[in-house]
Amino acid sequence: GAVVSQHPSWVICKSGTSVKIECRSLDFQATTMFWYRQFPKQSLMLMATSNEGSKATYEQGVEKDKFLINHASLTLSTLTVTSAHPEDSSFYICSARAESGTLRDTQYFGPGTRLTVL
Amino acid sequence: AQRVTQPEKLLSVFKGAPVELKCNYSYSGSPELFWYVQYSRQRLQLLLRHISRESIKGFTADLNKGETSFHLKKPFAQEEDSAMYYCALSPGGAQKLVFGQGTRLTINP
């Protein structure tokens, strides 16, 4: 149990276009999901906290108009990178927070999405 | 501000030897501490959390508030322990995680 999926697993796009990444909790509901960014050989950096039915909370230095987050249901959050540029190329990872059961409050991670902007 | 420091980027030990991955944190309140592990070509997964006080795959970690540390230990390393290990902190009452830089552990046969 507690599986989180991401789609797509990798995407290549042209500079100036927008890309949407989906994060789904497959067998549990998650009021809260998180979006991280990971550069090569570096740690995960939290970008924003996605809250179902309300606005996302962005970390300092993350442009909310560039990284649009929508959490329309208890099992789906989306991250849209708008007007992507090569510097947005990175590995984007989501997690979903379990809210019940023995591992309540644990974050379960998706496999990540590799974004390459040409 | 919250910060997690893992001083060793790389750690290499022989199979059967004890292993300790260091983690220090900076936070003024009462944090929750976690260890996450990422095996090759797999996603990040929870290894253990301090409030559970349990041993997972032979690993243990004790929260030392005086030294603000949460070191991960295993008395006898196994080859399958080779992975990337991340220490993480969740500020009390908050839900987000702050990650350390990670330590790549390699167990030599």
Chai-1 contact restraints between the chains, C-beta under 6 A:
chainA,res_idxA,chainB,res_idxB,connection_type,confidence,min_distance_angstrom,max_distance_angstrom,comment,restraint_id
A,T32,B,Q95,contact,1.0,0.0,6.0,A-B,restraint_1
A,S43,B,F99,contact,1.0,0.0,6.0,A-B,restraint_2
A,S43,B,Q101,contact,1.0,0.0,6.0,A-B,restraint_3
A,S43,B,G102,contact,1.0,0.0,6.0,A-B,restraint_4
A,L44,B,F99,contact,1.0,0.0,6.0,A-B,restraint_5
A,L46,B,K96,contact,1.0,0.0,6.0,A-B,restraint_6
A,T49,B,K96,contact,1.0,0.0,6.0,A-B,restraint_7
A,R97,B,Q95,contact,1.0,0.0,6.0,A-B,restraint_8
A,T106,B,L46,contact,1.0,0.0,6.0,A-B,restraint_9
A,F109,B,R43,contact,1.0,0.0,6.0,A-B,restraint_10
A,F109,B,L44,contact,1.0,0.0,6.0,A-B,restraint_11
A,P111,B,R43,contact,1.0,0.0,6.0,A-B,restraint_12
